[in-house]
Structures are given as C-alpha cells and as structure tokens.
Amino acid sequence: MAGKEGGSISAAEVATFLKGIDFPKSKDELIDHAEENNAPDELIDFLDKLPDKRFFSMADVEHEVSLLK
C-alpha cells in the first residue's frame, strides 16, 4: 500500500476496498464494507478518521479522504 511510509491512504485505495458499496452509508457502514473486502488494518484505521456523517457517493468519500491528507 502506498501509505506505508507516508502514512496517507489514496482515494483509489479506499475505492478498491469499497467496491460494490451502495450509498448512502454511515462511516461505520463504510468500515464494515471495507472489512468484508479484507481491507488491511491501516486502511480501516484511516477510515475511522473520517467524520461521523452519512456519505452519499464515492465522490463524497473521496472528498473527505482528500481532507485527511
């Protein structure tokens, strides 16, 4: 994963482990889906830093991911 040294996860990596998800979803539902897709702990920890809100699209998730970098 690209984030191993820099500590940041890319939106593409997040999208990979959220593939097939239907929106809207809460942060906890995003994490559950990523776990079901065998996301590494590093990515789960990163998703846990997202704000507690409803996400209405992958673009919405990607926007929040970009704010965490």
N, C-alpha and C positions, 0 to 999 in steps of 0.2 A: 504494500500500500504506500502511496505517495506520502502519507502523513507520518511515517515512522520517524523521520529525523526532524522535520519542521514542526510537527505537532498539529498540522492542519489537514483536514479531510476535504477533498474536492467535491463539488456538486455532482460530478459524474460518478464518483464512488458511492455517494449517497443514493443516487438514482439507480445504480446497479442493484443495491440491496432492497430498494423499494419497488422494484419491478413488479407490475401486476396489481399494484395497490389501487383501490378505488377511493375517491375523495367525496366528501370531506372526512378528515381524520384528526383526532387529537394527537398531541405529542406522544402520549403513551401508546396509542394505536400504531403510530409510525414505528416506535421502538419494537413493539410486538411483531410487526410485519418483518422488520429487518432481522429480528432474532429467528423467525421462521425460515428466513432465507439464508441462515447461517452466517450472518454478518459477524465480523471479528469484534472482540470486546472494545477495541479502540474506536470503532465506528459507533457502537452502542453508546459508549461514554460521550462521544461527540453529539449524538442526537439528544442525549439527556440535557445538554446545554441549551437546546432550543427553548424558546419561550413557551409557556403553558398557554396554548391557544389552539383554535381549530385551523387546520390547513386545508385550503380549498382546491389546491392544484399542486403539481410538481413544481411549477414556477414559483409558487408561494413558499414551498420548502427551500428551493434553491436560493431565493432571495434571503431568507433567514440564515441559511448556511453561509452566504457571502458576508453577512454582517458579523459572523463569528470569527472570521479570519483575521 
